[in-house]
């Protein structure tokens, strides 16, 4: 039996970092997809079963017996506990590309036991990895949904999102839950921790994704940096809240000029908290000048190096040639109105 799941990527329109401090954020699903294929074979030569995991984007494949899987997952769990105590940094929790999938399966197994069988799981993605597009959340949800579809068991959306956020913390240190929520539901969402998720009309608009490359610092490192320096800056988070309100109003009124103005201010706030490298700031300033564009980092950004992941660029004219001249890949942005979807084949 084969299950195929397709998960969109996510792009935060506003509220990255700030969402962890209780502010609202706007996030949209976009049409860069992660594909998960899961096969289950019940008649196993090994009665305890195994997982064979293929990571196409890393060109890696590895087989884990159920015993190995659980032992490795316990070790990952202990490393996360050490991180929570401040004994290690978040980058040391997941040491292998396989670790995120292993801990996803393990924590699901604690809630809904996974049947002993031979499982073959393959992950591949259209989205560039580690750029702030929610690739970790897409993998987590695709694996969770694939196993549940195979076993015809279902967590409701609330329980599924809670579990996904719990797992995502192993990757990033903290999770607001915005990435899993966006990928699960699709479209454009207004998201605030401990509040109902609100869907907004996904109006078409002129925007581009610009890939500046994989940041030198991981999401978890950026999250910890911001926490250490700005956690108690109430006025700063209130300013983020006001900016999100202005972006939401401009979006609802389809006022492109006002939307650009608010996005530019959001960019200034991200520069203020230190997650936009100087070279990227200079590049954004050039885009603003030459294309009358509004540009901002859409993920965690970076606290070191000269790359910041994916940028969102709002401009009438395509900046494609300008960006290519700087070595940055560019493509038109398209909202994905559907969330994750799975089917049995």
C-alpha positions as CSV (number, residue, x, y, z in Angstrom):
1,X,0.0,0.0,0.0
2,X,1.4,3.4,-1.0
3,X,0.5,6.8,0.4
4,X,1.5,10.0,-1.4
5,X,1.4,13.3,0.5
6,X,2.1,16.8,-0.9
7,X,2.8,19.7,1.4
8,X,3.2,23.4,0.3
9,X,5.9,25.7,1.6
10,X,5.1,28.7,3.8
11,X,6.1,32.3,3.5
12,X,5.6,34.8,6.4
13,X,4.3,38.1,5.1
14,X,4.9,39.7,8.5
15,X,5.5,38.7,12.1
16,X,8.6,36.4,11.9
17,X,10.3,36.3,15.3
18,X,7.6,38.6,16.8
19,X,5.0,35.8,16.7
20,X,7.0,34.1,19.4
21,X,6.2,37.0,21.7
22,X,2.5,37.0,21.3
23,X,2.1,39.3,18.3
24,X,-0.1,38.3,15.4
25,X,1.5,37.3,12.1
26,X,0.4,36.8,8.5
27,X,1.6,33.7,6.7
28,X,0.8,32.2,3.3
29,X,1.2,28.8,1.7
30,X,3.1,28.9,-1.6
31,X,3.4,26.4,-4.4
32,X,6.8,25.0,-3.7
33,X,6.0,21.5,-2.7
34,X,7.5,18.7,-0.5
35,X,6.6,15.2,-1.6
36,X,6.4,12.2,0.8
37,X,5.9,8.7,-0.5
38,X,5.3,6.0,2.1
39,X,5.0,2.2,1.4
40,X,4.1,-0.5,3.9
41,X,4.9,-4.2,3.5
42,X,3.4,-6.4,6.2
43,X,5.1,-9.7,5.2
44,X,8.6,-9.0,6.6
45,X,11.5,-11.4,6.9
46,X,12.3,-9.4,10.0
47,X,9.3,-9.7,12.3
48,X,10.1,-6.5,14.2
49,X,10.1,-4.5,10.9
50,X,12.2,-1.6,9.8
51,X,12.1,1.9,8.3
52,X,14.0,2.5,5.0
53,X,14.3,6.3,4.5
54,X,15.3,8.0,1.3
55,X,16.2,11.7,1.3
56,X,16.3,12.5,-2.4
57,X,17.5,16.1,-1.8
58,X,20.5,14.9,0.2
59,X,21.1,11.8,-2.0
60,X,21.0,9.6,1.1
61,X,19.3,6.4,2.0
62,X,19.4,4.5,5.2
63,X,17.6,1.6,6.9
64,X,16.7,1.5,10.6
65,X,15.3,-1.5,12.5
66,X,12.6,-0.7,14.9
67,X,15.0,-1.2,17.7
68,X,17.6,1.1,16.2
69,X,15.0,3.7,15.4
70,X,13.7,3.8,19.0
71,X,17.2,3.8,20.5
72,X,18.3,6.7,18.2
73,X,15.1,8.6,19.0
74,X,15.7,8.3,22.7
75,X,19.2,9.7,22.2
76,X,17.8,12.6,20.2
77,X,15.2,13.3,23.0
78,X,18.0,13.4,25.6
79,X,19.9,15.9,23.5
80,X,16.9,18.1,23.3
81,X,16.5,17.9,27.0
82,X,20.2,19.0,27.3
83,X,19.4,21.9,25.0
84,X,16.4,22.9,27.1
85,X,18.7,23.0,30.1
86,X,21.1,25.3,28.3
87,X,23.9,22.6,28.1
88,X,24.1,22.4,24.3
89,X,23.0,24.6,21.4
90,X,20.1,23.7,19.2
91,X,22.3,22.8,16.3
92,X,23.6,19.8,18.3
93,X,20.1,18.2,18.8
94,X,19.5,16.9,15.2
95,X,22.9,15.8,14.0
96,X,21.8,13.8,10.9
97,X,19.4,14.7,8.1
98,X,17.5,11.5,9.1
99,X,17.0,12.7,12.7
100,X,14.0,14.9,12.1
101,X,12.1,12.0,10.5
102,X,13.2,9.6,13.2
103,X,11.9,11.8,16.1
104,X,8.7,12.6,14.1
105,X,7.9,8.9,13.8
106,X,8.9,8.3,17.5
107,X,6.7,11.1,19.0
108,X,3.8,10.0,16.8
109,X,4.4,6.4,18.0
110,X,3.9,7.6,21.6
111,X,0.4,8.7,20.8
112,X,-0.6,6.3,18.0
113,X,1.6,3.1,17.9
114,X,3.1,2.5,14.5
115,X,2.5,-1.0,13.2
116,X,5.5,-3.3,13.0
117,X,6.1,-3.7,9.3
118,X,8.6,-2.9,6.6
119,X,8.2,0.8,5.8
120,X,9.8,2.6,2.9
121,X,9.6,6.4,3.1
122,X,10.9,8.9,0.5
123,X,11.1,12.7,0.9
124,X,11.9,15.1,-1.9
125,X,11.2,18.8,-2.2
126,X,10.8,21.5,-4.9
127,X,11.7,24.1,-2.2
128,X,15.2,25.2,-1.4
129,X,16.1,23.8,2.0
130,X,17.1,26.0,4.9
131,X,15.8,29.2,3.4
132,X,13.0,30.1,5.7
133,X,10.2,28.4,3.7
134,X,9.1,26.0,6.4
135,X,10.8,22.9,4.9
136,X,11.1,21.2,8.4
137,X,7.4,21.7,9.1
138,X,6.5,20.4,5.6
139,X,8.5,17.2,6.2
140,X,7.0,16.8,9.7
141,X,3.4,17.1,8.5
142,X,3.9,15.0,5.4
143,X,5.3,12.2,7.5
144,X,2.6,12.4,10.2
145,X,-0.2,12.5,7.6
146,X,1.3,9.7,5.5
147,X,1.5,7.3,8.5
148,X,-1.9,8.2,9.7
149,X,-3.4,7.7,6.2
150,X,-1.7,4.3,6.0
151,X,-3.0,3.2,9.4
152,X,-6.4,4.9,9.0
153,X,-6.0,6.7,12.3
154,X,-6.5,10.4,12.7
155,X,-5.5,13.1,15.1
156,X,-7.8,16.1,14.8
157,X,-6.2,19.3,13.5
158,X,-5.6,20.7,17.0
159,X,-3.8,17.6,18.2
160,X,-1.9,17.4,14.9
161,X,-0.7,21.0,15.1
162,X,0.3,20.6,18.7
163,X,2.4,17.5,17.9
164,X,4.0,19.2,14.8
165,X,5.0,22.2,16.8
166,X,6.4,20.0,19.5
167,X,8.6,18.2,16.9
168,X,9.5,21.4,15.1
169,X,11.1,22.6,18.4
170,X,13.7,19.9,18.0
171,X,14.8,21.6,14.8
172,X,14.5,25.3,15.8
173,X,14.5,25.4,19.6
174,X,11.1,27.1,19.8
175,X,8.1,26.8,17.6
176,X,5.2,29.3,17.5
177,X,3.2,26.7,15.4
178,X,2.8,29.2,12.5
179,X,4.7,27.0,9.9
180,X,2.7,23.8,10.6
181,X,-0.6,25.7,10.6
182,X,0.1,27.4,7.3
183,X,1.2,24.2,5.6
184,X,-1.8,22.2,7.0
185,X,-4.5,24.7,6.0
186,X,-3.1,26.5,3.0
187,X,-4.0,30.0,1.7
188,X,-3.3,33.1,3.8
189,X,-3.7,33.0,7.6
190,X,-3.7,35.4,10.4
191,X,-2.0,33.5,13.2
192,X,-1.5,34.4,16.9
193,X,-0.4,31.9,19.6
194,X,-3.2,30.7,21.8
195,X,-5.8,32.3,19.5
196,X,-8.1,30.9,16.8
197,X,-6.5,30.8,13.3
198,X,-8.2,33.2,10.9
199,X,-8.2,32.7,7.1
200,X,-7.9,35.7,4.9
201,X,-8.8,36.0,1.2
202,X,-5.7,35.1,-0.8
203,X,-5.8,38.1,-3.3
204,X,-3.4,37.9,-6.2
205,X,-0.5,40.4,-6.0
206,X,2.7,41.2,-7.8
207,X,5.5,39.6,-5.8
208,X,8.7,37.7,-6.3
209,X,10.8,35.2,-4.3
210,X,14.6,36.0,-4.2
211,X,16.9,33.3,-2.9
212,X,20.0,34.9,-1.3
213,X,21.3,31.5,-0.3
214,X,21.3,29.4,2.9
215,X,22.0,31.5,5.9
216,X,25.2,30.9,7.9
217,X,23.2,30.7,11.1
218,X,20.4,28.3,11.6
219,X,16.8,29.4,12.5
220,X,17.3,28.2,16.1
221,X,20.4,30.3,16.5
222,X,18.6,33.4,15.3
223,X,15.6,32.7,17.5
224,X,18.0,32.4,20.5
225,X,19.8,35.6,19.5
226,X,16.6,37.6,19.4
227,X,15.4,36.1,22.7
228,X,18.6,37.0,24.4
229,X,18.6,40.6,23.2
230,X,15.0,41.7,22.8
231,X,12.7,39.3,24.7
232,X,11.7,42.0,27.2
233,X,11.4,44.9,24.8
234,X,7.7,45.3,25.0
235,X,7.7,48.5,22.9
236,X,9.4,46.7,20.1
237,X,6.9,43.9,19.9
238,X,4.0,46.4,20.1
239,X,5.6,48.1,17.0
240,X,5.6,44.7,15.3
241,X,2.0,44.3,16.2
242,X,1.1,47.7,14.7
243,X,3.0,46.9,11.5
244,X,1.2,43.6,11.1
245,X,-2.1,45.5,11.5
246,X,-1.1,47.9,8.8
247,X,-0.1,45.1,6.5
248,X,-3.4,43.3,7.1
249,X,-5.4,46.4,6.4
250,X,-3.5,47.1,3.2
251,X,-4.0,43.5,2.1
252,X,-7.8,43.5,2.8
253,X,-8.2,46.8,0.9
254,X,-5.9,45.6,-1.9
255,X,-3.9,48.8,-1.5
256,X,-0.5,47.9,-3.1
257,X,1.2,51.1,-2.3
258,X,0.2,51.0,1.4
259,X,1.2,47.3,1.5
260,X,4.7,48.2,0.2
261,X,5.1,51.0,2.7
262,X,4.3,48.6,5.6
263,X,6.5,45.9,4.3
264,X,9.4,48.4,4.1
265,X,8.9,49.3,7.7
266,X,8.7,45.6,8.7
267,X,12.1,45.3,7.0
268,X,13.5,48.1,9.1
269,X,12.3,46.3,12.3
270,X,14.1,43.1,11.2
271,X,17.3,45.1,10.6
272,X,16.8,46.5,14.1
273,X,16.8,43.1,15.7
274,X,19.9,42.1,13.8
275,X,18.7,39.3,11.5
276,X,19.4,41.0,8.1
277,X,23.1,40.9,7.1
278,X,24.6,44.2,5.9
279,X,25.2,42.9,2.4
280,X,21.5,41.9,2.1
281,X,20.4,45.3,3.5
282,X,22.5,47.0,0.7
283,X,20.9,44.7,-1.9
284,X,17.4,45.5,-0.7
285,X,18.2,49.2,-0.7
286,X,19.2,48.9,-4.4
287,X,15.9,47.1,-5.2
288,X,13.9,49.8,-3.5
289,X,15.7,52.5,-5.5
290,X,15.8,50.9,-8.9
291,X,12.4,49.0,-8.9
292,X,10.4,51.0,-6.4
293,X,10.2,47.7,-4.6
294,X,9.4,46.7,-1.0
295,X,11.6,43.8,0.2
296,X,12.0,41.8,3.4
297,X,13.4,38.6,4.8
298,X,10.7,36.0,5.1
299,X,12.3,33.5,7.5
300,X,14.5,33.8,10.5
301,X,17.2,35.7,8.6
302,X,20.8,35.4,9.8
303,X,22.9,36.8,12.5
304,X,26.2,36.2,10.6
305,X,27.5,35.8,7.1
306,X,26.1,37.5,4.0
307,X,23.1,35.3,3.1
308,X,19.6,35.5,4.6
309,X,17.5,32.9,2.9
310,X,14.5,33.9,0.8
311,X,13.4,37.5,0.4
312,X,9.9,38.7,-0.5
313,X,9.9,41.4,-3.1
314,X,6.8,43.4,-3.9
315,X,7.3,45.3,-7.2
316,X,5.3,45.8,-10.4
317,X,8.3,44.9,-12.6
318,X,10.3,41.7,-12.3
319,X,13.7,42.1,-10.7
320,X,14.9,38.8,-12.4
321,X,17.8,40.1,-14.4
322,X,19.0,42.4,-11.6
323,X,18.9,39.5,-9.1
324,X,20.6,37.0,-11.4
325,X,23.4,39.5,-11.9
326,X,23.9,39.3,-8.1
327,X,23.9,35.5,-8.2
328,X,20.4,35.3,-6.7
329,X,17.7,33.0,-8.2
330,X,14.3,34.7,-8.6
331,X,10.8,33.4,-9.3
332,X,7.2,34.8,-9.3
333,X,5.3,34.1,-6.1
334,X,2.1,32.1,-6.2
335,X,-0.2,31.4,-3.3
336,X,-1.2,27.8,-2.8
337,X,-4.8,27.8,-1.6
338,X,-4.7,24.1,-0.6
339,X,-2.9,22.8,2.4
340,X,-1.3,19.4,2.7
341,X,-3.1,16.6,0.8
342,X,-2.6,12.9,0.9
343,X,-4.0,10.0,-1.1
344,X,-3.7,6.2,-1.0
345,X,-2.5,4.7,-4.3
